[in-house]
Amino acid sequence: MYLDEVKRLFAEMNARTHVADEVTPCTEAEIAHLERLYHLALPVAYTEFLRWMGKGAGNFLAGDACFYDALLQLREYALDLLAENGPSLRLPDDAFVFSMHEGYQFLFFRVAEGENPPVYWYGEGQPTADAGNASGQFPKRFDHYSDFLVSEIVGHDRLFAQIAALKAENAQRGAANRE
């Protein structure tokens, strides 16, 4: 539904890179557990992700805490990060924190904003209302959750293409040095 194009792009990227030869979905019970834990109904696009690769996807998104086991604590970690660094920002009650990177930035969506909601970002050092962010708001990074996934797929694809090019270049140098 919302992730059909995302899954197609992922399959094409994965065929080239083999970044995630194995993806592990969440069970319906795990998805229900998240909804009970946070007292909210998750958006359709996000539950599609969870049913597809919610527990892991090889090296895809490997640097981010975004899979099921991490999701159980991400809101708490985000609140701690805000308390330490952005005290004038308040995480909305309907916010679901779905990704944290290295403990200094996180992404979330608001469940009240539709079935494929916008994605918002906070990073340590982000100006707050106290320090020049007049709106005291979280910046919107993507118009839809599916756009976030497309961005991640394209980024991984570019990175692996660069790595492949460097490997080919190094192999050519090595062959030339042996001659």
C-alpha positions, -999 to +999 in steps of 0.1 A: +000+000+000+021+030+012+054+011+009+049-007-024+073+017-042+097+016-013+098-022-014+105-021-051+133+004-047+147-017-018+146-049-039+165-032-067+191-017-043+195-050-024+200-069-057+230-047-064+244-044-029+232-074-009+230-051+021+201-070+036+198-105+022+177-114+052+149-092+066+130-101+097+094-089+103+076-082+135+048-104+145+013-090+149+017-096+187+049-074+187+031-046+169+002-048+193+027-047+222+041-015+209+007+001+205-002-010+241+031+002+255+027+037+240-011+039+242-015+047+205-024+032+172+005+032+148+001+046+113-005+022+084+027+030+066+047+023+097+030-010+105+037-020+069+074-014+077+072-034+109+055-063+091+082-062+065+115-057+084+106-045+118+131-067+136+161-062+113+173-059+078+209-070+076+232-040+073+203-017+061+198+009+089+224-009+109+238+023+125+204+034+138+184+021+167+152+016+148+142-020+150+117-036+174+140-043+204+152-006+204+117+007+199+107-004+234+129+023+249+134+050+222+108+074+236+125+073+270+159+080+254+145+108+234+129+124+265+163+121+283+181+138+253+155+166+253+158+171+291+196+174+288+198+195+256+165+210+245+145+217+277+122+242+259+111+215+234+083+191+244+078+159+226+041+157+216+020+131+234+011+114+201+048+113+190+062+079+182+100+079+182+110+054+156+148+060+152+177+072+172+212+076+158+242+074+181+222+087+211+224+124+199+195+126+174+161+111+168+133+109+144+096+107+152+061+110+136+029+121+152+002+094+149-026+120+146-011+132+113-023+104+091-016+070+078+018+080+062+027+109+085+054+135+083+087+128+100+103+152+125+139+154+137+158+165+168+195+166+172+217+175+201+227+212+197+196+220+177+185+256+185+156+256+209+132+285+217+157+296+243+185+297+218+172+312+186+146+287+173+117+312+176+090+286+169+103+261+195+092+235+170+109+203+157+119+206+121+100+185+096+125+163+077+101+144+054+066+149+043+058+112+048+073+082+066+077+065+032+098+094+020+122+088+049+126+052+038+132+062+002+159+086+013+176+058+033+175+034+004+189+060-020+216+068+005+226+032+010+226+026-027+249+056-033+272+046-005+276+010-019+281+023-054+310+045-041+325+015-023+322-006-054+339+021-075+367+024-049+372-014-049+374-015-087+399+014-087+420-003-061+419-036-080+430-018-112+459-001-093+469-034-078+469-050-112+489-022-127+515-024-099+519-061-105+527-056-141 
